[in-house]
Amino acid sequence: MEKMLRLRGALAILAGGMISLAPACVDRDSADRADRPASVGSEGGHWALVEDLRLGEVDEGDGAIGMIGSLASDSSGRVFVLDLQAQVVRVYDSTGAFSHLVGRRGQGPGELWRAAGIAVDRTDTLWVIDPGNGRYSLFGPDGDFVRSFSREVRGSLGGWSEDFLPDGRLLDWGLSFPEEGPGMVAGPLIVHTPVAVGRDGSQEVFPSVELRQELAEIRGARVPVPYFQRSVSAALDPAGRLWIARGDPYVVVRRALPGDTLGTIAREEVPAVVDAADRSWVRQGLRNRPDLLDGYLDALPETKPLLLRVVSDRDRILVFPQTEARAAGESLDLFSISGEFLTRLEIPVPLDANRPARWELEATPRGLLMGTLDGIGRPIVVRLRIEEG
């Protein structure tokens, strides 16, 4: 966690807040879209994404959602939202009505300090991954604090989409930069390490998932370029296998936790080009830091990564592409758990194409929870149902 916080801080200093200055590209009417099928699958039959719930547009007395950090749901359909800004978990019933808050900011029992991820297990126990306090905190279905135990994982923001192995252990993720050296912010090699965590506090480490990134020379330091760079995403399926995407080409690897490759899924897609409009967007984000502009522009790749995220809804694999024909956050590709392509679906509430690293996605038994922004930049949570006609 400390490493990631230093990385974020250094990039913020170098860029002068460039990411927060980037324009959001979200324009939608929630009333018009509610409970309306988004699309019909382009291949393999009729499928649709239907919005059936939206949270965060009305302040119900618990306060507005400040910053969505992680999402989860339980067996009764309740929705859990980790608010990074308030350091609480907001709980809503299956109809979207606010129920209660779990935790509060602090370092005592049941309190949260830089909590980064949440997950709900098969007993409806809420797990909170809390790197700031160096622990996992568990809460019962009624929200009462149960216990906490030490978190040995270091340098993580909670992984991509926290989930549970078939044996009931939580899969958490560590993050490290083993090749970081003098004059570098992070390093060219990013290592994500899966760790299985038991309720007894046991923590088993498995072979890592790695990605090599490009560094740019900016003001005498070698730093990652936050624009249009490849990143790793991984999802856990019901059998405890990982599905791993590394940006491009369009290949998702199915891997056993111990490291054996079990297969791949792939599609032929044309990547989107980093064009004049993209470069203009970068210039706008750096308009107050002209001393950084040339370095970041020179470091931009020629094309954008094809794959941005992968998640599993327990029956299917959901892949979020970015292609010449489809912008980031507009659609998802649906695969069976065996890797068969089913269809490409439009997303009725588009995610922010400019900031895929900020997407919060959590699969549910019947679909997907998404954290995004409404038309005025307010954090909201949308639940989408996957339907086959």
N, C-alpha and C positions, 0 to 999 in steps of 0.2 A: 504493500500500500504506500509506503514511504517513497519508493522509487516512482510509482505512478504519479503521486502528488508532486514530486519534484519535476517530472516530465511535463505535467500540465502547467505548472507554474512557470517553468522556463519558456515554454511555447507562448504562454500568455504574455510574458514580458517582451519576448522577441516580436510578437505580432501586435502588441498593443491592443489586445482585445479583438483581433480580427475576426475570430469565429463568431463572437456575439454580435458583430456588426453586419454579418452576412445577411442578406435579405431572405426571409422565408418565402417559399413559393406555394403557399397554401391558400386556397380560396374556395370555400364550400359553404353550402346551406344545409345545416343539420336537419332542419324540419323537413326539407324536401327529400333527403336521402334516407331518413329513418325507415327501417324495415322494408327496404326496397331492394330487389335483386340487383346486384352490381353488373353481372355479365353472364354470358353463356360461354362455356368452354369452347376454345377454338378447335380442339381435337378430342376424340375419344368420348363423345357423348355430351350430354347437357349437364353442366355444373354451374353453380352460382355462389357468390359470396353475398350474404345478407347481413346488414347491420341490424342488430336487435337490442343494443344497449349502448348508452353514452353517459359517461360520468364527467363531472367537473365543470359543466356549463352553468350550474346553479349552486350558489353557496347555501348549504343547508344548515348553517350554524356551526359547522366544524371548521370553517375556514376554507378558502380556496386551495387547490393543490398547488404547491409552490414549484416543485421540480420532480418529475416522475423518474424514479431510479430503478424500479423493478416492479414486476406484476406477478400475481399468482391467483389461483382459484382453488376452491375446495370441492368436496363431493356434493354439496348442496347447491353449487353454483355461485356462492359468494365470491366477491372480487376483492383482492387485497392490493393496495397501492402503497409502495414505499415512497414517501415524500422526502427526498434528499435535503430539501431546504429546512423543513421542520423537524426532521429526524423522528418521524412517527410513521406507523403503518395505518392507513385509512381503510376501514372495512365497510363494504357495501353488501346488502343482501342481493339475491338473484334478480330482483326487479330493478336494482340500481339505487334503492333508498339507502342513505347513510345509516350505518349501524353504530359503530364505535371506533375509538382510536386504540391502538396497541403501542405501548412504550412511550417514551418521551426522551428528550435530549438529556444526556448525562452519563455518568460513569458508574452509577450504582446498579444493584440488581434490577434487571428488567429495563434498564435504560440503554439508549443507543448513542453511539459517538462515531460519526462517519460510517454508519451502516450503509452497505452497498448492494445487498441482494436479499431476496426473500424466496421461500418455497414452502409449499404445504404438502405434507406426506400423506400416506394412505389412512392414517388415524386422524386426519384433519388438524394435526399439530403444525403450527406455524414456526418455521425456522427463519431466523434473521442472521445473516452473515454480517458481522460487525468488525471490520478490520481496525477501526479506531480504538475499540476496546480489546482487540485481539482475542475475540471469542465468538462462539455461536450462542445465541439466546433462543430458547424454545418457549412457546406460548400455547396454552390449550385452546380448544375450540371456542371457549367463552372469552378468550383474550387474557386470561390470567397467566402471569409469569410462572413457568414450571422450573426451569433450571438453565444454567449456562455452563459451558466448558471451553477450554482453551482452543484457539484456532492456530494451528502450526503453519498453515499456508501463509506465504508472504508475498507482497507486491501485487495483490489482486484487487479488482473492483467487483468481485463476485462472479466472474465468468460471464458467459453470454446469456444462457437461459438455464438457470439452476433447475435440476431435476433429480429424480431418485432412481437408483439402480433396482433391478428386480429383487435384490435381497433387502431393500429398505434403506440402504445407505445413501446419503446425499452426495452428489457429484459436485465438488467445488473446483475452482481453477486457480492456480498460481501463475504469476507473471514475472519474468526476469529478462535481463538484457546482458548475457554473459560476455559479449564482446565490447561492452562499453569501455571507453578509454578516455584519456585526457583530451579535452576540447570537444567532447561529444555530449549531447543530450540524448540519453538512451544509447542505443547502438544499432548496428545494421542487422543483428540477429535477434528476433523476438521469440521467446520460448514460453508457451502456455503449457502448464503441467496439470493434468487431471489428478484429483485427490478424492478418494472415497472416504466419507466421514460417517462413522457409526454413532448411534445414540449413546454408546458407552464411552465416547471420546476417541475411539481408535481412528487413525488416519493412515490410509494406504495410498502410496504414490505410484502412479502408472507412467509409462513412457509418454514423453511430451509431444506436443504438436508445434512445429517450428515454421517460421516465415522469415525470409530475408527481405529487408526493406532498403530503399534508397535513402541516402542522407544528402542534404544540401549544405553548401558552405554559406552560412549566413552570419555576418558580423564576426568572423573569426571563429565561429563554432560550427560543428557538424550536427545538424538537427534533422529530424524527420520532417517531411513536407506534408502538411495536413490536407492537401488538396488532391483528390482523385488517385489516391494511392491504394494498393492492394492491402487487404487485411484478411485475417483468418476468422472463420466462424465455424462452430461445431454444434451439433444437436445430438441428443441421446434418444434412441428408440426404445420400444418396450422390451426388447431382448437385451438391453444393456450395451448395444453397439453404438459407436460414434459415426456420425456423418459429417465429413469435414470438407469445407470449401475454402480455397485460398485466393479468391479474386478472379483469376483467369489462368488458363482457359476455362471454358464451361465444363468443369469436371468436379464431381462430388465423390469423395472417397469414403467407402464404408469400411470401418476399422474396428477390430476388437480392442477392448481397453488394454490388454497386454501388448498391443502393437501390431498384430498380424493384419494385413490388408485382406479384406473379404470380397471386395468387388468395387466397381465404380459405376456411376451414371454420368452420361455426357450428352451434350447437344451441340450442334453446329450453330453458332451465333456470331454475328458481326458486331464487334465492340463499337461503342459510341466514341466519336472523335472529340478531343478537347479542342473546342472551336473558339472563335472570336468572342462569342457571348460568354463562354466560361472564363476566358481571360479577363473580360470586362468585369465579371463578378468578383474575381480575385482582386482586381484593381480597386473596386469599391470597398471590399473588406479591408484593404490596406491603405485606404485614402488618407489616414492620419499617420501612416508610417512609410513615407516615400523612401526612407533609407533601406527598407527591407524588400521593397517591391521588385526590383530587378532580380534579386537572388531567387525569390520564390517563382517568378515568372519563368526564369531560365530552367528551373528544376521541374516544371510541370511535365508530366508524361504526355505522349502523343495521343493515347487512348485511355478511356476510363475502364476500371475493372468490370468484368462481366458479372461477377457474383458478389453480392453484398451481405446476405445473411442466409442461414439455413436453420429451420426449426422443425420439430416433429410434433404432430398432434396425437401421437400414439397409434394412429391408424395409417398415417400418410407422412410424407416428407414435403415440406414447403420450402421452396427456394425462391429468393428474391433477386431477380436479375436486373441488369442495366445494359441495354443493347442499343444498336443503332436505331431500332424501331420503337423501343419502349424506354422511357426515362426512368430513372431510379424512383422507386416508391409507387409506380403506377400499376404494377401487376405482380403476380406471383405464379410460379410454376408448381404444379401439383404432381407428386409421384406416389405410387403405391409403396408400401413398406418393403416390397421386394425390388424396388427401383424402376418399375414400369412408369413411363410418362403417361399422365392422365389428361392434363389440360393446362392451359394458361388462362388465368383469371384476372380481370381488372379489379383493383382494390377500390371500393366505393369512397373511402376517405383517404386520399393519397397522402403518403408520408412525405416529409420534407426532403426533396431530392438533393438539396445542397448539403445536408448534414446527416448522412446515413449512420454515422458513428453514434448519433444520439437516439436512434430508433430504439424503443423499448417494445419487445415482442415476446409474448408468452402463449404457447399453444394450450388449448383446452381440449377436453375429450371430443368436442364437436366443432372446433374452429380455432379462433385466434383472438387474443387480447392485444391491442395496439395502443401504445402511448404516443400521442402526437400533439399538434397545436391546432386550435380552431382558427377562424378567419381573422381574429384580432390578436393572435399570438398567445392565447391562454392554454395552458396544459389541459388536455382532456384524455380520457380513456375510452376506446371504442371496442365493443365486442362484436366480432363477425362470426357468423355461422356458415359452415360449408354445407351446401345442399347439392345432392345429385338428383337430377330430374329423370 
